[in-house]
Amino acid sequence: MDFLEYIERLKGVLTRIGNEQGESIRRGGSVVANTLAEGGIVHTFGTGHSHMVAEEAFFRAGGIAAINPILDERFLFLKGALESTRSERQIGIACELIDDENVGTADTAIIISNSGRNAVPVEMALEMKNRGVSVIAITSLEQSRGSTPRHSSGKRLFEIADVVIDNCVPPGDALIHIDGIDSMTGASSTVAGSAIIHSIIIEALSELTGRGVSPAVLPSANLENTSADTLKNILRPFAGRIKYLDLDTEID
């Protein structure tokens, strides 16, 4: 057993996504395209390690500017690992978080949850829909369908979202068994989720350019010809709608 088996199994997950989730990814891209064409914002949200996929789309080289990640230190392990697990099961937190965001009916929310069962991502999806926001879910359908919901609605994320994209990850997330170790290793949902969220964005951009619309896309901040002013000028139209835009910060 070596790491190459892990790489091959990751390739298998990505191949399944490409072969089985194309229609859903295109639907998600179309939803995002409509949001961008109408001047809306794409909100991203995940708890536990899924928060990394929500952050992956924000302020990203080659990514769209109109991304607002909904973040909270309880889910980023900043208050502790077990606290993160406890918090994502608590009803009421999502309502608290969404009230602090500038959410409009033209917006889209991409909610990432591998298990799709915990209270906070389910509640976030319900609250977004209550506000007229389209919801795209990235989740493991195999794991979620076999899991008991932890939200009082009795629903899991895939039962709420307008578009559901299966990350094709097996229950438990990990891909590799090593003799002598009880637990599987080699997690896959972060790689799968990142590939999916970028695929959604690529589809949205492709559709928009076909309509003659050119949405704001960010270049890498580390290219020689990208200045701080370049980035600020691209992001400035979204000031007040995206929480983490610090446009007054000076960059050397």
FENBEL-V235072 format. One record per pair of residues at least 4 apart in sequence whose C-alpha atoms are under 8 Angstrom apart, sorted by the first residue. I is the first residue (numbers start at 1). J is the second residue. D is the distance in whole Angstrom. If there is no record, write none. Layout:
BEGIN
I/J/D
I/J/D
END
This chain:
BEGIN
1/5/7
1/178/7
2/6/7
3/7/6
4/8/6
5/9/6
5/176/8
6/10/6
6/175/7
6/176/6
6/186/7
7/11/6
8/12/6
9/13/6
9/175/7
10/14/6
10/175/8
10/188/7
10/191/8
11/15/6
12/16/6
13/17/6
13/167/8
13/168/6
13/169/7
13/192/7
14/18/6
14/168/8
14/192/7
14/195/8
15/19/6
16/20/6
16/21/8
16/168/7
17/21/5
17/22/7
17/166/7
17/167/7
17/168/6
17/196/8
18/22/6
21/25/6
21/165/6
21/166/7
22/26/6
23/27/6
24/28/6
24/163/7
24/164/7
24/165/6
25/29/6
25/165/7
25/196/7
25/199/7
25/200/6
25/203/8
26/30/6
26/200/7
26/203/6
26/204/8
27/31/6
27/163/7
28/32/6
28/136/6
28/163/6
28/200/6
28/204/8
29/33/6
29/199/8
29/200/5
29/201/6
29/202/7
29/203/5
29/204/4
29/205/8
29/207/8
30/34/6
30/203/7
30/204/6
30/207/7
31/35/6
31/108/7
31/134/7
31/204/8
32/36/6
32/42/7
32/108/6
32/200/8
32/201/7
32/204/6
33/37/6
33/204/5
33/205/7
33/207/7
33/208/6
34/38/6
35/39/6
35/40/5
35/41/7
35/42/7
35/106/6
35/107/6
35/108/6
36/40/5
36/41/7
36/66/8
36/215/7
37/208/7
37/213/7
37/215/8
38/106/6
39/106/7
40/66/8
40/104/7
40/106/5
40/107/5
40/108/8
41/66/5
41/67/6
41/68/7
41/104/8
41/106/8
41/107/5
41/108/7
41/241/8
42/66/6
42/67/5
42/68/6
42/107/6
42/108/5
42/109/6
42/110/7
43/67/6
43/68/5
43/69/6
43/70/7
43/107/7
43/108/6
43/109/5
43/110/6
44/54/5
44/55/7
44/57/8
44/67/7
44/68/6
44/69/5
44/70/6
44/109/6
44/110/5
44/111/6
44/112/8
45/50/8
45/51/6
45/54/5
45/69/6
45/70/5
45/71/7
45/109/8
45/110/6
45/111/5
45/112/6
45/121/8
46/50/5
46/51/4
46/52/8
46/53/7
46/54/6
46/111/6
46/112/5
46/113/6
46/121/7
47/51/5
47/75/5
47/76/7
47/84/8
47/88/6
47/112/8
47/113/7
47/120/8
47/121/7
48/75/5
48/76/7
48/77/8
48/84/6
48/85/7
48/88/8
49/53/8
49/76/8
49/190/7
50/54/7
50/112/6
50/113/6
50/114/7
50/189/8
50/190/7
50/193/8
51/55/6
51/71/8
51/75/7
51/76/7
51/112/8
52/56/6
52/190/7
53/57/7
53/112/7
53/190/6
53/193/6
53/194/5
53/197/8
54/58/7
54/69/6
54/70/8
54/110/8
54/111/8
54/112/7
55/69/6
56/60/7
56/194/7
57/63/6
57/64/8
57/67/7
57/197/7
57/198/7
58/63/7
58/64/8
58/65/8
58/67/6
58/68/7
58/69/7
59/63/7
59/64/8
59/65/7
59/67/8
59/218/7
60/64/8
60/218/7
60/219/8
60/220/7
61/218/6
61/219/5
61/220/4
61/221/7
62/217/6
62/218/5
62/219/6
62/220/7
63/198/8
63/201/7
63/217/6
63/218/6
63/219/8
64/201/7
64/215/7
64/216/6
64/217/4
64/218/6
65/216/6
65/217/6
65/218/6
65/234/7
65/235/6
65/238/8
66/216/8
66/235/8
66/238/7
66/242/8
67/242/7
68/241/8
68/242/5
68/243/7
68/244/8
69/242/8
70/97/8
70/101/8
71/75/8
71/76/8
72/76/7
72/97/8
73/77/7
73/78/5
73/79/7
74/78/6
74/79/6
74/80/8
74/83/7
74/84/5
74/87/7
75/79/8
75/83/8
75/84/5
75/85/8
75/87/7
75/88/7
76/84/7
77/81/5
77/83/7
77/84/6
79/83/6
79/84/7
80/84/6
81/85/7
82/86/6
83/87/6
84/88/6
85/89/7
86/90/7
87/93/8
87/120/8
88/118/6
88/119/6
88/120/5
88/121/8
89/118/5
89/119/5
89/120/6
89/150/7
89/151/8
90/119/6
90/120/6
91/119/6
91/120/6
91/123/7
91/151/7
92/96/6
92/120/8
92/123/8
93/97/6
93/120/6
94/98/6
94/120/6
94/121/7
94/123/6
94/124/5
94/127/8
95/99/6
95/123/7
95/124/7
95/127/7
96/100/7
97/101/7
98/103/8
98/124/8
98/127/8
98/128/8
101/241/8
101/243/8
102/240/8
102/241/6
102/242/8
103/107/7
103/131/8
103/133/8
103/241/8
104/131/7
104/132/8
104/133/7
105/131/6
105/132/5
105/133/5
106/132/8
106/133/7
107/133/5
107/134/7
108/133/5
108/134/5
108/135/6
108/136/8
109/125/8
109/128/7
109/133/7
109/134/6
109/135/5
109/136/6
110/135/6
110/136/5
110/137/6
110/138/7
111/121/7
111/124/8
111/125/7
111/135/7
111/136/6
111/137/5
111/138/6
112/116/8
112/121/8
112/137/6
112/138/5
112/139/6
112/193/8
113/117/8
113/121/7
113/137/8
113/138/6
113/139/5
113/140/8
113/157/8
114/138/7
114/139/5
114/140/5
114/143/8
114/144/8
114/167/8
114/173/8
114/189/7
115/139/6
115/140/6
115/141/8
115/143/6
115/144/5
115/147/7
116/121/7
116/122/7
116/139/6
116/140/7
116/144/5
116/156/5
116/157/5
116/158/7
117/121/8
117/122/7
117/144/6
117/147/7
117/148/7
117/149/5
117/150/6
117/151/7
117/155/8
117/156/5
117/157/7
118/122/6
118/149/7
118/150/5
118/151/6
118/156/8
119/123/6
119/149/8
119/150/5
119/151/4
119/152/8
120/124/6
120/151/8
121/125/6
121/157/7
122/126/6
122/151/7
122/155/7
122/156/6
122/157/5
122/160/8
123/127/6
123/151/7
124/128/6
125/129/6
125/135/6
125/157/7
125/160/7
125/161/7
126/130/6
126/160/7
127/131/6
128/132/7
128/133/5
128/134/7
128/135/7
129/133/5
129/134/6
129/135/7
134/161/8
134/162/6
135/161/5
135/162/5
135/163/7
136/161/6
136/162/6
136/163/5
136/164/6
136/165/8
137/157/7
137/158/6
137/161/6
137/162/8
137/163/6
137/164/5
137/165/6
138/164/6
138/165/5
138/166/6
138/167/6
138/193/7
138/196/8
139/144/8
139/157/8
139/158/7
139/164/8
139/165/6
139/166/5
139/167/6
140/144/6
140/166/5
140/167/5
140/168/6
140/169/6
140/170/7
140/171/7
141/145/6
141/158/7
141/166/6
141/167/8
141/168/7
142/146/7
142/168/8
142/169/8
142/170/7
142/171/6
143/147/6
143/170/7
143/171/5
143/172/7
144/148/8
144/156/7
144/158/8
149/154/6
149/155/6
149/156/6
150/154/7
151/155/7
151/156/8
155/159/6
155/160/7
156/160/7
157/161/6
158/164/6
167/189/7
167/192/6
167/193/6
167/196/7
168/192/8
169/173/6
169/188/7
169/189/6
169/192/8
170/174/7
170/175/8
173/186/8
173/187/5
173/188/6
173/189/6
174/184/6
174/185/5
174/186/5
174/187/4
174/188/6
175/184/7
175/185/6
175/186/5
175/187/6
175/188/7
176/184/5
176/185/5
176/186/6
177/181/7
177/183/7
177/184/5
177/185/6
178/184/7
178/185/8
188/192/6
189/193/6
190/194/6
191/195/6
192/196/6
193/197/6
194/198/6
195/199/6
196/200/6
197/201/6
198/202/6
199/203/6
200/204/6
201/205/6
202/206/6
203/207/6
204/208/6
205/209/6
205/214/8
205/215/7
206/210/6
207/211/7
208/212/6
208/213/5
208/214/7
208/215/8
209/213/5
209/214/6
216/234/6
217/234/8
218/231/7
218/234/7
219/223/8
219/226/7
219/231/8
220/226/7
221/226/6
221/227/7
221/228/8
221/231/8
222/226/7
226/230/6
226/231/7
227/231/7
228/232/6
228/250/8
228/251/6
229/233/6
230/234/6
231/235/6
232/236/6
232/247/6
233/237/8
235/239/7
235/245/8
235/247/8
236/247/7
238/242/6
239/243/8
239/245/7
239/247/8
END
